[in-house]
């Protein structure tokens, strides 16, 4: 409410009203008040004018008058939208893709990666892989994701040499809070010999058949028992259970059992490396 409190009945109060700030407006741009009278005007905020986007908005109401004591009055304006439309918001499924050790010449290993828009407005961006040629990526280089949409990628590792490999997946988007996200990709090429199970002293362990857990245990025993008595004249013979003597003799027998008994309960020091390579 605005009041003209002048004692002189001939004094007329003139007011101009200016509103600044996106979404803010007044229902009047000026008032004229005789002495002793009052009037009102409204200042409103229209969420539609800012696309109904969640956020905090500010503005300014400026009142200018012919009152010599109050020529200019400035009032700050503010409004918040909390249940409207959110800005694009990116979510990436992993920050690191590790392939561990992979046998050179074996089937290529794969890791999945996804990009999701968990915001409201469409998310626009691109995905780029840079680094060692042993890594490749399958999926759309550019994406436009509506709310809840997902862009899926498959990263492939095919080592060609005994070496450590690395690459970086760079994801750029119009997410104001995370315009650039980098995903580290690592792997190591090895020959098959590097995957031989060994104990902490480097001694070879032959009884870890199932590649489960980190010890030669009962699962390995049951697998061995299923193959006990078989030989290379039979269809389906599996020579990995023919562990004694060195190189095998074409049958799974008590010599193999005694060797297995020696390994039973041993801890495989490089179990995780082997299991990673077999994934």
N, C-alpha and C positions, 0 to 999 in steps of 0.2 A: 504494500500500500504506500502511496505517495500523497503527502498532505501539504497544502500551502498554508503555512502558519503566519503569514504576513498580517500585521495589525492594520495596515493601510488597506481599506476595502478596494482601492483601485489597483492594487498590485496584482498582476497576473503572472503566475509561475509557468514558464515554458520549459519543457523537458524534451530532450532527444534521447532515443534509446538505440544502442548499437550492441549486437551480439556477435561474437567471433568464436570460432571453434566448430569443427565438423560435427554435425548432428544437432547442434544447439540452435534455437530460434526463439524469437519473441513474437507475440501476437499483436504487438504495436511498435511503431517506430518513433512515436512521440506522444506527448500529452500536453494539454493546456488547462491550468487550474486557476479558478478565481480564488480570492482570499477566503480562507475558512473551509475550503472544499477538499475532498480526497478522491483518489481514483486508484485503480489497480491495473496491472498488466501481468501477463504470464510468460515465463521462460520455460521452454520444454526441450526435451531431448528425444530425437527420433532414431531408434536403433536401426531402422531400415536405411537411413542415410549413410550408415557406416557398414552396410552389408550384414548387419546383425552379427558381426564378428565379436567374439569374446575379447575383452580387454578393458582398460581404463582410458577414459577420454576426458580431456580438459578443454575449457573455453573461458571466455571473459565477457562479462556484462559491463558496459560502460554507459553511465548516465551523465549527461551534460545538461546544465540548467543555467538560467539567468540569475540565480541566487548568488549574490556576490560572495557569500560565505561558503558556498558549496557548488563551485563551478563544475567540478568533475568528481564523480564517484566511480570507483572500479571495484567490481565484485567478481572473485574467481568462481568458475563453474566446474563441476566434475560429475561424471556418470560412469557406472560400471555395468558391463554386460557379462553375465556369468553363465547363462543358460542358452546362449546363442550358438553360433557356428564357430568352431575352433580353427586356428590356422593349420596349415599343413604340418604334420608331425611325423618324422621318420623313425622307424625302428628296424634295426638290422639284427639278424638272428645270431651273429657271432662276431666277436672282435678279433679272434684268432682261429685259423684253420691249420691244424697240425696233422701231417700225414705220417709222422714218425719215420721209421725205416721201411723202405720198399725195395724189393728185389728187382734188379735191372733185368729187363726182358720179360718180366711177369705181366699179368693183366694190369692195366692202369687202375689206380685207386681213385675214388671219387668222394667228394665232400659236398654237402648241400649248403646253400646260402640263400637267404630270402630277405627281401626289402618290403616293409609294410607301411602303409599310411594309416597311422592311428589318429590322425587329426580329422578335420572336417572338410576343408577346402582341398581341391586336387593337389597332389604332390608331383612335381615335375623334376626329373633329374637324369643322371647318367651313371653308368658303371664302367670302370676301366681297369684292366689288369696290366701291371708292368712288373718286369723282373725276369727271372730265368725262364727259358723256353720250355722247360720241363713241365710248366703249369699252363693250362688252358682253361678258359671259362666259356660255358654255354649258357646263353640267355640274351635277352634284349639289351643292347647297349644303352638305349634311351628308354625311359619309362614315364608314363603319366598315370598316376594311381588315384582313383577316387577313394573316398573314406572307406577303410577296411580292406581295400584291394592289396594283393600281394604279387610281387614279381619274384619268380624263382630262378635260381642259378645253380649250375653244377660245375664245380671246380675239379679238374682232372690233373692227376700227377703221374707222369711217365718218365722216371729217371733214366738217363742214358749213360751215366758215369758214376763212379764211386766218389761222391762229393755231397756237400750240403747244398741244398737249393732253397731259394727264398724268392718271394714276390710280394707285391702289395696290391690289394684291390682298393681303388679309390672311388668312393661314392659321393657325388656332388648332387645337391638338390636345393630347392627353394625353401627348405626348413630354415627359418631365420635363426634358430638356436643351434642347429648343427648343419651348417651349409656343406661341410666336408667331413666324411667319416672314412677312416682307413682301416682295412682288415689285413692283418699280417698272415702270410701263408708260408709254411715251412715244410721241409721234407728232406730226407737223406737217402741217396741211392746206395745200395749195398749189393754184394754178390751173395749167393745162397749160403756160402760157408759162414758168413757173418751171423746167420740165423740158427746155427747149431746150438742147442741148449747147453749151458755150462754152469758150473757152480761158482762160488765166490773165488775159488782158487784157479779158475780157468779150466778145470777138468770137464770133459764132455759127459753129458748125461743122456743116456739112450732110452730110458724108460718113461720119459714124459710124452706119452703118445697123444693124449687128448688136447694138449696145449691149453688146458684149463687151470685156473688158479696160478699159484707160483711154486707148487711142490708136486713131486711124483706121489700120487695118492691113490685112493680106492677107485676113482673113475678110470685111472690108467690100468689098475689091476683087473677090473672087470673087462675092459677092452682087450687086454692081453689074454684073459681067460677065454673070451669068445673066439680068439684066433689060435689058441693052443692046440697043437696037433695037426695044424694045416701044413701043406707043403706046396712047392711050386708046380706040382702036377695037377693041382686042383684049380678050377676056375674061381677067380676072385681072390686068389692068394695075395696077401698084402705083405711085402717084404720088410716093411718098417718094423714088424714085430720079430723079425729074424735078426736079433741083435748080437748073437754070439755063435761062433767066434767072429772076429772082425771081418766084415764083409758078408757074413752069413753063410749058411750051408744048405739053404733051400728048404728048410723046415723050421717050424716053431716048436721047440722041444724043451727039455729040462735045462740044457745049456743056456738057452735064452731066459728061462725062468730064474735060474740062479743069478744071471746078470741083472735081470730086472729087480730081484730081491736086493741086490747090492745098491741099486739106485732108489729103492723105495724110501720115501720120506725126505729125500734130498730137496733142497731149495734151488730153484732155477734162477740164477742171478740176472739173466737177461730175458726173463719171461715177458716183461712189458714190451720190450723192443720187438720180440717175435710176434706177440699177439697184435701189436699195432700193424706190423707188416702183413699179417694174414687177414686183416679186416677188409 
